[in-house]
Amino acid sequence: MTIKKKLEAIERSIDLTGPYGNAYYLLASANDYARQLGLDQKKIQEEMKAGDYENLVEVFDKHFGDFVTLYR
């Protein structure tokens, strides 16, 4: 049985057109969120890197969309 932790109830948002919308920031954020939630960081990172920037954003949203709002 896996117990997932909940992220603190702080509204998180990332403006993809701003300085935090770059791929490196999203990958680092995904790594932090995955660790906090007890998810497989390596698997998520590989999935995010498997395509272009749009794929990276879609995978980030798939895994962390309940916790982070992405804006364009």
Backbone torsions as a table, in degrees:
resi	resn	phi	psi	omega
1	MET	NA	132.9	178.3
2	THR	-108.2	130.0	176.6
3	ILE	-107.9	120.8	179.7
4	LYS	-94.3	136.5	176.1
5	LYS	-80.7	152.1	174.3
6	LYS	-95.8	141.4	173.7
7	LEU	-72.5	151.9	178.3
8	GLU	-54.7	150.4	-177.2
9	ALA	-78.5	59.4	177.0
10	ILE	-111.2	132.0	178.9
11	GLU	-68.3	122.8	178.7
12	ARG	-114.3	135.5	176.5
13	SER	-146.6	150.4	178.5
14	ILE	-131.7	124.7	175.0
15	ASP	-86.5	109.4	-176.3
16	LEU	-67.2	-16.8	178.5
17	THR	-90.0	-7.3	-178.6
18	GLY	-98.2	-170.9	-176.2
19	PRO	-65.4	-19.7	-179.8
20	TYR	-94.6	4.8	179.9
21	GLY	-91.7	5.2	-178.6
22	ASN	-79.0	159.6	-174.7
23	ALA	-60.6	-38.8	-178.1
24	TYR	-64.6	-40.8	177.9
25	TYR	-66.2	-43.0	179.9
26	LEU	-64.2	-40.4	177.6
27	LEU	-64.2	-43.0	178.8
28	ALA	-65.5	-41.2	178.6
29	SER	-64.3	-42.9	178.7
30	ALA	-60.4	-40.1	178.9
31	ASN	-62.5	-45.2	179.5
32	ASP	-64.1	-47.1	-178.9
33	TYR	-64.5	-41.5	-179.9
34	ALA	-62.1	-42.8	178.2
35	ARG	-61.0	-45.2	-178.9
36	GLN	-64.5	-32.4	-177.2
37	LEU	-93.5	-2.7	179.8
38	GLY	74.8	27.5	179.4
39	LEU	-94.6	164.1	-180.0
40	ASP	-75.8	100.2	-176.1
41	GLN	-60.7	-44.5	-176.0
42	LYS	-63.8	-43.2	-179.6
43	LYS	-62.9	-44.0	180.0
44	ILE	-65.6	-43.3	178.6
45	GLN	-59.8	-44.6	180.0
46	GLU	-63.0	-41.3	178.7
47	GLU	-64.6	-39.9	179.5
48	MET	-66.7	-36.2	-177.9
49	LYS	-83.2	-4.9	-173.8
50	ALA	-74.9	-4.7	-178.3
51	GLY	-147.2	-155.1	-179.7
52	ASP	-85.3	-171.4	-178.3
53	TYR	-60.4	-40.0	-179.8
54	GLU	-62.7	-39.0	176.4
55	ASN	-62.9	-44.2	180.0
56	LEU	-56.9	-46.4	-180.0
57	VAL	-64.7	-43.1	-179.8
58	GLU	-63.0	-42.6	179.6
59	VAL	-67.3	-41.7	176.5
60	PHE	-57.4	-47.3	-178.9
61	ASP	-64.9	-38.0	179.8
62	LYS	-60.6	-43.3	-175.6
63	HIS	-87.1	-30.3	-171.7
64	PHE	-126.9	9.0	-178.1
65	GLY	-61.1	-23.7	177.3
66	ASP	-74.4	-17.2	-174.8
67	PHE	-112.8	-25.3	-174.2
68	VAL	-130.9	132.1	175.4
69	THR	-97.8	125.8	178.6
70	LEU	-99.6	133.1	179.5
71	TYR	-117.3	148.3	172.6
72	ARG	-119.7	NA	NA
